[in-house]
Amino acid sequence: MTVPEYNKSVDDFADGLYRFILKNTRDEERARDIVQDTYEKLWVRISYVNPGKVKSYLFTTAYHTLIDVLRKEKRIASLENQMTDVQADPDHYSGLREVLDEAISHLPADQKSVILLRDYEGYSYEEIAEITGLSESQVKVYIFRGRLFLKKYLGKIEAIL
């Protein structure tokens, strides 16, 4: 496909593509963004797309882009709902951090240190092995056992609350 063929595809199919997406989204801004993303994807693959099949390529790409956008928005909405459920009222004290600290304090020293290095500090297993002098497999075992204990401990607390 050449640049003039690309420009012709914009002239020929952009309006129909926009109407197709608009019918599905009912949001003009989102529809414009999806059409623009679709033509950007066409531009990136301009040398691979057959000029005779550009219409089907555009509509297929626009449809898949629409699905991706809707899934992303669904995940974001779900995450926002979870965050509002988790966030405490500013006037109400949540002892979640204290409960977690209490649970971690019940761990044996080796498990506690590897859990803190891995989950709080973000070190790799190899780095933790170097820091603690343990083997990498032992680090993994301590992390597994520590997380298992925390899961059980926090599950008990949840049943009480």
Steps between C-alpha positions, in 0.01 A plus 500: 500500500632844413453833674245623242304174549514556875367855457223369275404245765466784750273688260296192409460318831557736795138617522357149481754375750412784736126427473565129564697571818261776611205260481685262729639751748245785496792727589628738233841562656569132555386422144739763358785360707435145382483608135825689542664198666376281217651722234822517700516120501437501125783751454739280695410198285461694173744282309322177606138592428356420159328813358206286387439378854555824687132542590478162670834563671376835634169366631661192654770709665248756622284225648793344684615841621147567626501170691840583651381846609182362656690229687752753626224732621325210667820409686556861602141534622534175692826615655348836596204323662736276695708797611196692623388189688844460660566864579391586848296797600748772607317531832513124555830339597596185314751278675580303186866597507520410869336163437747426222794610715370281783473201265853555371633526855381142563721364222834336579792738442620338176152499346435853618818636345454332161133605483593859577783499247283347227159660551590832657836576342456317169825305493533195275550153642864507395560836671330380818719189499809721477378733775399227745761238414229241435471294184254623240282192547493554877394861443210378286400247765504764778297742290245229418468392863482858623228593253307187588516592870391857426209378293380274780560764768322775311215262417446445873497875562250546218268243661514693828430835336 
